[in-house]
């Protein structure tokens, strides 16, 4: 959920824009993979779909406003990850407790 708020701002002396508030459903769906090329070097590939729903602007001094329906974004992300230390604990060290 996204909460949108527009506060009152002076338009002309003695006049103010109304304060508007609106709840809107916003969500993102993501997925990705990492490919190891060596012990220290990995490449990442990811995708994200972002939906912000409908966005309305506050009225201007003339009373006009804009409405944007189905505001969304498709993003493809590439990344490089260099691992400085790749320390791994042995399985026995994780499962055994000292007595």
N, C-alpha and C positions, 0 to 999 in steps of 0.2 A: 504494500500500500504506500502511496506517495501522498503527502499532504502539501497542497499548494496554497500559498497565502499572498495576497496583495494588500499592503497596508494603505491607509489614507495618506495622500500627499496633496499639498496645496496646488490647485489649478490656477485660480485667480484669488485675489484677496477676498476673504469671506466665503469662498466656495471650496469644497473638498470633494475628492473622489470617494466613492463608497469603498468600504473594506470588503473584500470578497475572500472566501475560503472555500476550498474544494478538496475532497478526497478523491483519489484516482488510483486504479489498479495498475501497478507497474511490475513487470517481471522480466527475468532474463533466463535463457536456457544456454548452457555451455557444455562443451565437450572438447577433448583434446588428447594428444598422445605425445610421448617423449621418446626419442630415438637415441640410443647410446652408440656413439661412434668409437669411443675408447673408454677407459676406466674413468677419465676425468672430463670428457667432453660429451655433452648431450645437446640435441636440438629439439625444440618444442614446436608443435603445431597445434593451434587451438582455434575454435570457432565460438562466437557468442552472438545470440539473437537477443536484442533488447527491445522491449515494447513499453512505451510510456503512455499509451492510450490517447485520449483527446486532450489537447492543451488549448486553453482560452486565454487571451490577453485581457488586461484591464482596459476600460474605455479611455480613449484620449480626450482632450478638452472638447472636441467636437462630438463626442459620444460614440465614436466608431471603435470597434474592437475586432480582433481577428480570432479565428478558430482553426486549429490544425487538427485534423482527424487522423487517427492511426499513426502516430509518430513512432517510428521504429528504426532500428539500425541493425545491419548485418556486419560483423567484424571478423576478419581472419587475422590471427596473430602468429607471428613467427618469433622464436626466441632461441638464444644460445645460452647454455648453462655450463660454466666451468667449475668443476668440483675441486676445491683445494685439498680437502682431506676426504677420503672415502673410508673412514674407519667403520668397521663392522664388528659387532660383538659376536663371539661364537654362540651357537644355539645353547650350549650347555651353560654358559654364563647367564643367559636370560632365564632359564628354567630352574636353576639350582639356587636355593637360599642357604646362606650360612647358618649353622646351628649353634 
